[in-house]
Amino acid sequence: MPLFHGKGARPFKFKFELSDVRVHLNSSSSVAVAVDNVSLTWERGPRSVSSKKGRVVEKLNSVTGELSRTAPLLGSDLVLPATLFRTGSDEAGRWGSKTSEFKLFDADAEEEEALLCTVTFELSTHAASASQPVLRTRLEVPLTSGLGSMSFALCSRMLSSSGGSTDDGCSYAGSDGVSNASEQVNHRDLDDAIAEAAEAPAFAPPSEHQQVANSMEARWQEVYELERSKQDALTIEKLHRDLGDLIVDKQRLSEENLRLKSILKSSDAPKKELLERVAELEVEVTKLKREAAVNEEQLATSYQSVIRQLEVELDKVTSQRDDAVKAAVKANERRNILDALRKDNTKPLPLISDSDSRNGSTHAQTHAQQTNAGGSSTTAAPSSARSKPAITEVTPASQQKAKSLMVRTFSFGRDKNGGRTEKGARMLVIFLLTALTRAVVDVPTVRLVNGVAPGSVVLMPVMAGGTGGLKGLDGTEQVLRNFAAGLTHVHTAFDYYNLPEIGRAIAQYPRANVFISAMTSPCFHASPPVRNVTDPDGCYNLTTLEIDSVLHDLGVTYVDLIMLHGPSEAFGHEGPCSDFSCPLNAAQWRAYAAALAANKTRAIGVSNFCISCLECLAKMSVGPVPATNQLQLHVGMGPDPGKLMSYNAAHGIVVQAYEPLAGGDVATNCTVCAQVGTEHNKSAAQVGLLWVLDRVPSLVVETGSQDHLDQDLAILDGWSLSLGDRAALDGLTEPKGEAGGRCSWGCTE
């Protein structure tokens, strides 16, 4: 634009100040939603000023329910000088057009992708005048591309040639009312330069025009720097005054504190004054609570930032993990081939395959078939084989399944407005870290036949994650870790007192993808929960209510398997199930059969039932044969303690072993287990678990350690014990484990 707009056109210097800038982003715009920090640049020709970075803050309107996203650019006052020309010959003339541009940037993006939008802004429309040298306006400018809008306070200042004080009380060059010769000379020189430029002939050489323009710009810069230094000095002075006031207030509060202490020590302290002080303290407490709420909101924002970063990295890490999984599968296949080629007379014993399971073959059934005519059980290993489950190979179907589970987990912990709570963020981080760093294992299944309908079959994963020692949020997190690693069979009980916590984890997965086994308590029990119900009808009603309570606390409409936690005998009872407990056990079994018929469970079983207790149920004819019997079994008890394993196998009852490591003694005190593990490059705990899974079809493991969980699942990767290993482990008599090494705490026969 030329310096002069025609003969008689007079230039005027202006300063445009931008403050209280707020960028309002549209929550429905996908581009705007992805922005976390913004910055603003104000340009006019070669001049430009930029703001500091502003963080986008999300707030929910409790009245309208709308979510607003605003980025306040605090402490980013922008000042842009400009020269406007009056197009008329008098004060009523209009200012010539002078445009500027606002450029909004994503402060976190790369430079070439940072620009979000550009908005043209006309300065002359909001310029001050001689009658109003300072013009303040509050404006809102729409952003392009539907990103939202930007609001700000604009102050237009026209620098008069005579100096003086503006109507807002702010002093500018030569206007502070103090005689300052150097400043006055500067302004007179500036006015002379402006007048000289205005009266210069239209045919003046371009070089002279440029000299005048340069002189005007230099003088303006001097005025601007002088004004800025004065403003800084005033700000520092105000801060000093505020600091002095704070020191006085601190001294006053200290004196007030001492005075109140003396009043409290005095026996005749006025009650009214104390009450007033209590009220003041309550106000201060309220203030502190508000500050705590702000801090909590900032913490939640930090969690959300972590979540966004994890979600960005998810696709990249998932691809890398898929390649690692495929490599692991190939490595396992090569290792199995090498094992088969070993010149060892003791051949490894495979696990039950899925095809054998479909034909009804189980560890227990094979063991029963090996029982000779005299009733004695041979020590030969089961002959049925379970195919190597290994690590799940990545297929389109498995990828879709994993994606579905992740999507459901991403929704965990969100409030009704879609914001993520602190607990929800913590659980999502746990799931992502587990899912991205651990291989998912396919756990084989075993058939459960509940006996209600012909051919009615339930497939139960052979390994269950126990929850007896899990409480609170830690319990929920551990179950989520189990699920993410592939251990989707969760085992709990009424008297674990953690059903709601377990239910919160279950709720994050499709119900059909989780196998839930639960237990209810006996009607007579001396330890918590203490029970003394001796009437069979009352026992039936109590059991029915407890089944409904388990479903309610877990937040489900059915479980896959529910088991009686034990016979109605005192803890440590020796001998068979008594005539006292048999009717109570039968009453509970009737309640279980009713729950099965009502589709509250898919299968029913028992726990800690000896042969006499099972024969009692058969004699009473109150329901189907139990699908499972949960018993204690670990190294040191022998392969068939009390002939109980072979009895269950002969009657089609699947044994599920609890305490398979004898409370940890197998891992720490079993020398033979450690020696066998060294030969296979496995831990003593892994040897003990695999020995149990070779003797019975199912077991329950419980751990709060990710490393231990990985070791537990690794026993399913296809490795096996030799016949010599099994024989050495079968002959051990230590450790004893719970209840002195008995299979049941409620009976022995």
ABEGO torsion letter per residue (X at the ends): XBABAEBGBBBBBBBBBBBGBBBBBBAABAAAAABABBBBBBBBEABBBBBBBBBBBBBBBAAAGBBBBBBBBBGABBBBBBBBBBABABAABBBBBBBBBBBBBBAABBAAAABABBBBBBAAAABBBAABABBBBBBBBBBBGGAEBBBBBBBBBBBBAAEEBBAAGBBBBGAAGBBBAAAAAAAAAAAAAAAAAAABBAABBAAAAAAAAAAAAAAAAAAAAAAAAAAAAAAAAAAAAAAAAAAAAAAAAAAAAAAAAAAAABAABBAAAAAAAAAAAAAAAAAAAAAAAAAAAAAAAAAAAAAAAAAAAAAAAAAAAAAAAAAAAAAAAAAAAAAAABBBABBBBBBBBAAAAAAGBBAAAAAAAABBAAGBBBABBBABBBBBAEBBBBBAAAAAAAAAAAAAAAABGBBAAGBBBAAAAAAAAAAAAAAAABBBBBBBBBBBBAGABBGBBBBBBABBBBAAABBEAAAAAAAAAAAAAGBABBBBBAAAGAAAAAAAAAAABBAAABBBBBBBBBABBABOBBBABABAAAAAAAAAAAAAAAAAAAGBABBABBBBAEBBBBBGBBEBBBAAAAAAAAAAAAAAAAAAAAGABABBBBBGBBAAAAAAAAAAGAEBBBABBBBBBBBGAEABBGGAAAAAAAAGBBBBBBGAAGGGAAAAABAAAAAAAAAAGBBAAAAAAAAAAAABABBBBBBABAAAAAAAAAAAAGBBBBAAAAAAAAABAOBAEBGGGBABAABAX
